[in-house]
Structures are given as C-alpha cells and as structure tokens.
Amino acid sequence: MTNKNRSAVLSACMAPASLSTAIAAIVAIASIGHAGPVRAAAPIIALAVTPAAMPRIATVDERYQSYNIEMAEVIGAKFWKPYDKPAKAAPKPPPSAAMPEEADGAFPQAGQDPALFEARPPIDLSNTRLRKLAAALGPAYVRVSGTWANTAYFPPANDPDGANPPVPPKGFQGVLTRPQWKGVVDFSQAVDAKIVTSFAVSEGVRDDDGVWTPDQAQRFLAYTKSVGGQIAAAEFFNEPSMPVYGGAPPGYDAAAYARDFSVFHAFARTTAPSMLIVGPGSVGEGLAGMSLPPLKTADLLAASPRPVFDIFSYHFYGAASRRCAAIGEAAMTTPGAALTEEWLSRTDQGYAFYVALHDRFEPSTPIWVTETADAACGGNPWAVTFLDSFRYLEQMGRLAKRGVKVIFHNTLAASEYGLIDPAKLKPRPNYWAALLWHKLMGPVVLDAGASRPGLNLYAHCLRGHPGGVALMAVNTNRAQAETLGLPLPAKRYTLAALKLEDIHVGLNGHELKLEANDELPDLKGKPIEAGPVQLTPASITFLAFADAGNANCQ
C-alpha cells in the first residue's frame, strides 16, 4: 500500500463525526490489516470519565521514562544477532571490533549458543541523529550496564586507548577505553540523561581470597569526575541472581554477594557519596513458566551482612524471545497473545513478586525497574512493530499507578527491542509511543476510574498545564470499537497502524516519520468536543484536557 493510501485510511479512523462513520472507518481498516471480523452490530456503551475529579494516587520521577545503552554497545562486544542474519551467514567483525579469543567463550560458557551472537563495532554516541532522538526523551536516565559490564576492564591513564584491538587482561572479557567512556559522558550531557551504571565483578577485580576489590571502580569513578561527568546511581553489578552467567567466579553464592557488597557499599559511601546505590537488580523470578535464576533474590537480601540500598531495583521480562527457545516453551509468547490481559498483566505479576521482597527488606526505598523489554534475549521479531507499543505503554501506565519511580527500557538503539533501529537510526513505533508519553504524561499519577475488559484507562496530570489532565485509553480489542464519554473538550492523539505487526504507525491518521534534517514532527492533537468519542480497534488514544481544573494538578 502506498503512503498516500495508508494516510487516507488512517485519517478515516480519526474522523468519527458519528458512530456510523466510526464503524465504517473501523471496517475499512480491518479489511486491510486487522485479523478477524469487526463487530459493529452491537451497541457501544460509552464509558464515562471525569478528569476534574480524578484523585492523585502516586508520583513518579521526572525521569520516569528512561533507557539502557548496553556496555556491549559501548565497548564493541558480542550482542544478539538480528533475526534477519542467519547463523551460517554471521559476518566476521573487523579487527577494530573483534574480541580476543579468551572472550569468545563468555556466552557459550553460560549455556548459550554462540551462533545467537555477533560482534559489533562500538556505538557512535556522537551521532547527531541519535542525540537528537535521545534528547527529545529527556530528561531521563541512561543506564550503561548489562552482562558485559560485569567483566569490562578500565585501563589506567598511561594506556588510555588500550591495544588495537583492545585485549583485556586475565580475569576480564572486554575493555572499556577512556575515549569510549568519555563518549558516554558527553552523550549524557548532550541529551539530559543522568548516568546509571554498574561495576566489574569478575576474577580480575578480586584479591587472593576471592574478595571484590575497588581498584577498578576507583579508577573508573576518578576518570568520570576528571572529564566533568557524574554517576548518578549504580548497581553493584548486573543481575546478581545470575552470577555465573554474568561473569562472577564459579560457585558464587548469596554469602559471597553480601560480603562483596559490604566492601562496595563502604567504598561508594566514601568515594562517591552523592551516588545512589541501587539494587539488587535481580531478574527471572515471579512468573510461572520462567526458569528460576541460580540465586534467589530473597537469599541475596537476607545474607549477612545485610545489603542496604538507596533504591530497590529489579529487572523484568515477560517472556524469553525466540532466540532462547531452549529455555522451554513455557517461557515463550506469541504475537497472538500480545493484546491479551494475560500477557499485559505479567508486568503486574513481576511487580507483585519483587514488591513483596521490597516491603520485607527495604520498605522505605523507592522502586526502579532498571531493565525491561518485551522479551529477554534481545526481544522477539515483533518488538520492532506497533504490536509491542501496547505492552510498552501498558507497562508504563501500570507501574506508574503502583508507584514505581523509574523504568529503564532495554534498549535505546540495539537489537529488536531497541526504541530506535540500530542500523538506520530511525524511530520505531515504540519510540513514537515513548515520545507521546513524554509530551503528555506528567509525574503526578491519577486514578482514571474503572476500566473494562478490552479498554484500559490511565491518567496523569497533563505535562506543562496546571490543572490539566492527560488520559491514555488503550483499546486492546482487535475487532471491536470502544467509546468514551467526555465531559469536556479535549485534544486527541491516536496511535494506530494498518497492521499490528507494522513498523509504520500513524498519529491521528498521519504517518509518523522524521522530517527534513532529521527534525521530529510536531505531535499535534486534534481538537474534539465534549461527548462520545470512538476508539478504533487495537489503537492507543491520549486525550489532553488542558482545562480540566483538577486540583491535584495545580
């Protein structure tokens, strides 16, 4: 279908002058892309909303919507091979990006098929387009961590660039050069994204008794300060519930974690007193069918001396991607399940598991989700499409209501779950979803009132408009329209696509894409009057009530 035809059909969906007009538009779009018949015969009962009276239920951080850049991207290491690159056709990386032989076994040692990965050159964080896209999501946090951070070597000042290619000393599996980390600092300052990171815990940072030593961390923090940077927050190391996979010594257990963490905590408080200590950053618990990690978070938190955090953190993936099918069928999901409550509510299940531990061990600390996406192991193939925007925005809405302060999406621009296509540096549907959330949803969270099956409502104070309210209505019905009854005029912003598994998404009927000179389009709302407003099947609509007069939003 041409872009002209795509826009014409999307525009029809956004112009519901009457219920019959809306149904006709729904039928048109369904015939093009949506699976199943559209049920237009049954009367659609409007669900009334009351923006002026919505009570305040939570507050999120101004940097609530944040993102990860994997350490593997920064240093140029092995990361998930794209689905469109067959294993047998895996390209040999150039010498500048190649990893030394001793590092090649990092992932296979953890039981992963090496054919799932490919070496990649370091990400160019000075790229003008990348910075422009990231800056549009600011203020945010950028977390530079991941598995490779656990084993990365930071060279001394007299060897700032390392060898060519960088060869890590014994006990490490990658090299983070000083210019590479300077690039992270410069990027963070250019896009208003405070840095969150973690530290190496591999054999190379341990004394003769196997205890973690802060020498590498000291060098790393000193250099960061010397170039005008600052680490806002840090997890001790990435995913301690999966220690051997992450490069910790064999046999690493909860007692070793508590011992090492006490050394790290004392070091951090002395060396970087303003740096928030975040943790534990566990992953892999709380969902039926997902394999439990080698170490249970409860054991990590109960070990002596007891770990103490400024921020309680966990990682969450609702499934494992097709790349990791060896984990088992129970850990997989399908595109057909993407709009179901069973799938969307998995984020609630993960939260329920970890908040119970939070309340038991760290009840006074804020909660951050420091890594999340549609599926572990780089995301599923449909993560690049509009279909995953429902999961993305539902997760933002659900966790905000529960008081989670910050969510870090994995990643900004790597693998299928990246907000931005890593090869073309073009926004994916989830980027546009993130940008719209950023434009409208302020830090104060409101109770939107009762949802109903297939129609989920979330409300925040409208960003930049005292007294204003932003309402997000998610119609997860693939073949049925929904109706809201509005007591006030509003501006409407509807995200929809001709096919759910489409990399193109429209806002109010116009395809979203970069304009000349990589400028972002103006995300304009369409003024609508009070009264019934129809929501097309499988669409996401934001409604901005600038004049709601909500006393909680002053």
Secondary structure, 3 states (H helix, E strand, C coil): CCHHHHHHHHHHHCCCCCHHHHHHHHHHHHHHCCCCCCCCCCCCCCEECCHHHCCEEEECCCCCEEEEEEHHHHHCCEEECCCCCCHHHCCCCCHHHCCCHHHCCCCHHHCCCHHHEEECCCCCCCCHHHHHHHHCCCCEEEEEECHHHHHEECCCCCCCCCCCCCCCCCCCCEECCHHHHHHHHHHHHHHCEEEEECCCCCHHHECCCCCECCHHHHHHHHHHHHCCCCEEEEECCCCCCCCCCCCCCCCCCHHHHHHHHHHHHHHHHHHCCCCEEEEEEECCCCCCCCCCCCCCHHHHHHCCCCCCCCEEEEEEECCECHHHHHHCHHHCCCHHHCCCHHHHCHHHHHHHHHHHHHHHHCCCCCEEEEEEECCECCCCHHHHCCHHHHHHHHHHHHHHHCCCCEEEECCCCCCCCCCECCCCCCECHHHHHHHHHHHHEEEEEECCCCCECCEEEEEEEECCCCCCEEEEEEECCCCCCEEEEECCCEEEEEEECCCCCCCCCEECCEECCCCHHHCCCCCCCEEECCEEEEECCCEEEEEEECCCCCHHHC
